[in-house]
Amino acid sequence: MPPLFISLEGIDGSGKSTQTARLVNWLEQQGRAPLRTREPGGSPGAEEIRRLLVEGDPDRWSAETEILLFTAARRDHLERTIRPALAAGRDVVTDRFADSTRVYQGATRGELRGLVDRIHAAAIDVEPDLTLILDMDPELALSRGLARDSGEDRFEDFGLPFQQKLRAGFRALAEEAPERCVLVDASADPDTIAATLARITASRLGLA
């Protein structure tokens, strides 16, 4: 089976980082050599841009500026990390990819989805083979995200209405691209979620 490019998506606090790590561990147990990465970030240049995006005042950037910054970080991530790993036969599991920009900037901060899609087509033009969308109650997810006190709370600081819009955006995305996106109940316990993600991935790999 060729290497898989897998993304995990969802609102802030939905458990993406935890489940990304667990899915990578499961792939290793299957004898594969997955690479774990994240966005914004995943390469030295993209990590520098990350700090501009996730720290500071919520109104630091306009939605249009955010789209350009995220795309610049994603392009470097793609060139420096994702493509080399896939070319070497490694699965890539990323905590967020382009769908986050489609939802965060394209669907919730103005009607900018068309702009996001045009820039994506011109600069990235790559989609994951499988996107696992962790879906949960925004109020609970927001409380989790703020409890981390990570210093990267810029998007959480937009508040609950913003997180509710995000959830609706990700659900709509799952309906829009059902061949790639799978909606997963993230309100379950971590072990149950991890088992669900492993089962879905195994099916894509022909292991189930």
FIZA-559973 format. One record per residue (C-alpha): chain; z, x negated, y; residue in three letters. Coordinates in steps of 0.02 Angstrom, whole numbers. Example, Ala and Ser with C-alpha at 12.3 -4.5 7.8 and 13.67 -1.06 7.14 Angstrom:
BEGIN
+----+--------+--------+--------+-----+
| ch |      w |      u |      v |  aa |
+----+--------+--------+--------+-----+
|  A |    390 |   -615 |   -225 | ALA |
|  A |    357 |   -684 |    -53 | SER |
+----+--------+--------+--------+-----+
//
This chain:
BEGIN
+----+--------+--------+--------+-----+
| ch |      w |      u |      v |  aa |
+----+--------+--------+--------+-----+
|  A |      0 |      0 |      0 | MET |
|  A |    -46 |    -71 |    172 | PRO |
|  A |     97 |   -100 |    293 | PRO |
|  A |    163 |     53 |    384 | LEU |
|  A |    192 |     66 |    570 | PHE |
|  A |    340 |    185 |    590 | ILE |
|  A |    422 |    248 |    749 | SER |
|  A |    586 |    341 |    771 | LEU |
|  A |    594 |    459 |    919 | GLU |
|  A |    717 |    583 |    993 | GLY |
|  A |    831 |    617 |   1140 | ILE |
|  A |    964 |    496 |   1198 | ASP |
|  A |   1112 |    490 |   1078 | GLY |
|  A |   1019 |    564 |    929 | SER |
|  A |   1053 |    413 |    818 | GLY |
|  A |    887 |    321 |    825 | LYS |
|  A |    959 |    145 |    827 | SER |
|  A |   1074 |    179 |    679 | THR |
|  A |    937 |    260 |    576 | GLN |
|  A |    809 |    127 |    621 | THR |
|  A |    926 |     -4 |    548 | ALA |
|  A |    958 |    100 |    392 | ARG |
|  A |    773 |    132 |    363 | LEU |
|  A |    736 |    -54 |    379 | VAL |
|  A |    872 |    -89 |    253 | ASN |
|  A |    799 |     39 |    133 | TRP |
|  A |    625 |    -38 |    148 | LEU |
|  A |    699 |   -208 |    108 | GLU |
|  A |    777 |   -133 |    -48 | GLN |
|  A |    602 |    -78 |   -101 | GLN |
|  A |    546 |   -259 |    -96 | GLY |
|  A |    454 |   -247 |     69 | ARG |
|  A |    474 |   -358 |    223 | ALA |
|  A |    497 |   -239 |    370 | PRO |
|  A |    516 |   -291 |    551 | LEU |
|  A |    641 |   -196 |    658 | ARG |
|  A |    600 |   -181 |    842 | THR |
|  A |    627 |    -67 |    992 | ARG |
|  A |    557 |     -2 |   1156 | GLU |
|  A |    563 |    -38 |   1294 | PRO |
|  A |    575 |   -214 |   1229 | GLY |
|  A |    533 |   -297 |   1066 | GLY |
|  A |    458 |   -454 |   1144 | SER |
|  A |    525 |   -576 |   1275 | PRO |
|  A |    419 |   -506 |   1417 | GLY |
|  A |    452 |   -326 |   1369 | ALA |
|  A |    640 |   -357 |   1362 | GLU |
|  A |    633 |   -418 |   1542 | GLU |
|  A |    547 |   -256 |   1593 | ILE |
|  A |    676 |   -157 |   1492 | ARG |
|  A |    813 |   -203 |   1613 | ARG |
|  A |    712 |   -134 |   1757 | LEU |
|  A |    691 |     32 |   1666 | LEU |
|  A |    859 |     71 |   1585 | VAL |
|  A |    982 |      6 |   1715 | GLU |
|  A |   1018 |     62 |   1891 | GLY |
|  A |   1007 |    223 |   1989 | ASP |
|  A |    917 |    371 |   1906 | PRO |
|  A |    799 |    383 |   2056 | ASP |
|  A |    759 |    198 |   2056 | ARG |
|  A |    577 |    229 |   2004 | TRP |
|  A |    455 |    371 |   2020 | SER |
|  A |    385 |    443 |   1859 | ALA |
|  A |    217 |    362 |   1896 | GLU |
|  A |    295 |    191 |   1917 | THR |
|  A |    394 |    214 |   1756 | GLU |
|  A |    233 |    252 |   1661 | ILE |
|  A |    157 |     89 |   1721 | LEU |
|  A |    313 |    -13 |   1681 | LEU |
|  A |    332 |     63 |   1507 | PHE |
|  A |    148 |     33 |   1471 | THR |
|  A |    158 |   -148 |   1528 | ALA |
|  A |    308 |   -176 |   1415 | ALA |
|  A |    220 |    -87 |   1270 | ARG |
|  A |     64 |   -191 |   1288 | ARG |
|  A |    164 |   -352 |   1276 | ASP |
|  A |    263 |   -281 |   1129 | HIS |
|  A |    100 |   -235 |   1042 | LEU |
|  A |     20 |   -406 |   1070 | GLU |
|  A |    170 |   -516 |   1033 | ARG |
|  A |    263 |   -420 |    898 | THR |
|  A |    183 |   -267 |    820 | ILE |
|  A |      6 |   -326 |    785 | ARG |
|  A |     57 |   -498 |    717 | PRO |
|  A |    183 |   -418 |    598 | ALA |
|  A |     60 |   -288 |    533 | LEU |
|  A |    -74 |   -424 |    514 | ALA |
|  A |     51 |   -522 |    408 | ALA |
|  A |     74 |   -372 |    294 | GLY |
|  A |    244 |   -320 |    360 | ARG |
|  A |    300 |   -142 |    395 | ASP |
|  A |    353 |   -115 |    575 | VAL |
|  A |    494 |      6 |    617 | VAL |
|  A |    519 |     34 |    802 | THR |
|  A |    654 |    128 |    895 | ASP |
|  A |    535 |    223 |   1014 | ARG |
|  A |    350 |    199 |   1052 | PHE |
|  A |    221 |    292 |   1158 | ALA |
|  A |    287 |    466 |   1117 | ASP |
|  A |    440 |    431 |   1223 | SER |
|  A |    330 |    401 |   1375 | THR |
|  A |    232 |    559 |   1337 | ARG |
|  A |    393 |    659 |   1338 | VAL |
|  A |    507 |    569 |   1462 | TYR |
|  A |    379 |    538 |   1599 | GLN |
|  A |    234 |    649 |   1547 | GLY |
|  A |    323 |    811 |   1511 | ALA |
|  A |    490 |    809 |   1601 | THR |
|  A |    464 |    719 |   1766 | ARG |
|  A |    312 |    813 |   1828 | GLY |
|  A |    149 |    866 |   1748 | GLU |
|  A |     95 |    689 |   1708 | LEU |
|  A |     48 |    701 |   1524 | ARG |
|  A |   -136 |    679 |   1565 | GLY |
|  A |   -100 |    519 |   1661 | LEU |
|  A |      7 |    453 |   1518 | VAL |
|  A |   -130 |    488 |   1392 | ASP |
|  A |   -266 |    407 |   1498 | ARG |
|  A |   -166 |    248 |   1526 | ILE |
|  A |   -115 |    243 |   1343 | HIS |
|  A |   -296 |    259 |   1286 | ALA |
|  A |   -351 |    119 |   1402 | ALA |
|  A |   -209 |     -4 |   1375 | ALA |
|  A |   -132 |     32 |   1203 | ILE |
|  A |   -244 |    145 |   1096 | ASP |
|  A |   -128 |    132 |    945 | VAL |
|  A |    -21 |    264 |    861 | GLU |
|  A |    110 |    242 |    725 | PRO |
|  A |     65 |    293 |    548 | ASP |
|  A |    225 |    395 |    541 | LEU |
|  A |    339 |    460 |    678 | THR |
|  A |    512 |    524 |    631 | LEU |
|  A |    584 |    634 |    769 | ILE |
|  A |    773 |    652 |    763 | LEU |
|  A |    814 |    825 |    829 | ASP |
|  A |    988 |    881 |    882 | MET |
|  A |   1086 |    981 |   1010 | ASP |
|  A |   1064 |    897 |   1181 | PRO |
|  A |   1244 |    925 |   1236 | GLU |
|  A |   1313 |    834 |   1084 | LEU |
|  A |   1183 |    696 |   1097 | ALA |
|  A |   1221 |    670 |   1281 | LEU |
|  A |   1407 |    654 |   1247 | SER |
|  A |   1368 |    522 |   1115 | ARG |
|  A |   1252 |    427 |   1230 | GLY |
|  A |   1375 |    421 |   1375 | LEU |
|  A |   1518 |    374 |   1259 | ALA |
|  A |   1426 |    213 |   1215 | ARG |
|  A |   1451 |    152 |   1395 | ASP |
|  A |   1312 |     26 |   1363 | SER |
|  A |   1263 |     -1 |   1544 | GLY |
|  A |   1090 |     66 |   1498 | GLU |
|  A |   1129 |    245 |   1546 | ASP |
|  A |    997 |    277 |   1677 | ARG |
|  A |    912 |    418 |   1582 | PHE |
|  A |   1076 |    495 |   1522 | GLU |
|  A |   1127 |    502 |   1705 | ASP |
|  A |    990 |    631 |   1738 | PHE |
|  A |   1107 |    754 |   1652 | GLY |
|  A |   1102 |    893 |   1522 | LEU |
|  A |    953 |    992 |   1592 | PRO |
|  A |    847 |    836 |   1577 | PHE |
|  A |    900 |    810 |   1396 | GLN |
|  A |    860 |    992 |   1357 | GLN |
|  A |    685 |    967 |   1426 | LYS |
|  A |    668 |    810 |   1320 | LEU |
|  A |    714 |    903 |   1161 | ARG |
|  A |    585 |   1038 |   1199 | ALA |
|  A |    457 |    903 |   1232 | GLY |
|  A |    486 |    814 |   1067 | PHE |
|  A |    480 |    978 |    972 | ARG |
|  A |    315 |   1020 |   1054 | ALA |
|  A |    249 |    848 |   1009 | LEU |
|  A |    294 |    875 |    826 | ALA |
|  A |    190 |   1035 |    828 | GLU |
|  A |     48 |    947 |    918 | GLU |
|  A |     33 |    803 |    792 | ALA |
|  A |     98 |    869 |    624 | PRO |
|  A |     -3 |    743 |    524 | GLU |
|  A |     97 |    602 |    602 | ARG |
|  A |    261 |    676 |    665 | CYS |
|  A |    403 |    743 |    558 | VAL |
|  A |    549 |    835 |    638 | LEU |
|  A |    716 |    787 |    557 | VAL |
|  A |    884 |    875 |    581 | ASP |
|  A |    994 |    741 |    661 | ALA |
|  A |   1150 |    850 |    665 | SER |
|  A |   1185 |    807 |    482 | ALA |
|  A |   1295 |    661 |    431 | ASP |
|  A |   1215 |    486 |    442 | PRO |
|  A |   1198 |    467 |    253 | ASP |
|  A |   1104 |    631 |    237 | THR |
|  A |    988 |    586 |    381 | ILE |
|  A |    954 |    413 |    307 | ALA |
|  A |    913 |    489 |    138 | ALA |
|  A |    793 |    611 |    220 | THR |
|  A |    704 |    474 |    315 | LEU |
|  A |    691 |    368 |    157 | ALA |
|  A |    618 |    515 |     61 | ARG |
|  A |    487 |    548 |    194 | ILE |
|  A |    441 |    363 |    204 | THR |
|  A |    433 |    346 |     15 | ALA |
|  A |    309 |    488 |     11 | SER |
|  A |    198 |    400 |    139 | ARG |
|  A |    209 |    240 |     36 | LEU |
|  A |    167 |    328 |   -125 | GLY |
|  A |    338 |    289 |   -198 | LEU |
|  A |    387 |    470 |   -226 | ALA |
+----+--------+--------+--------+-----+
//
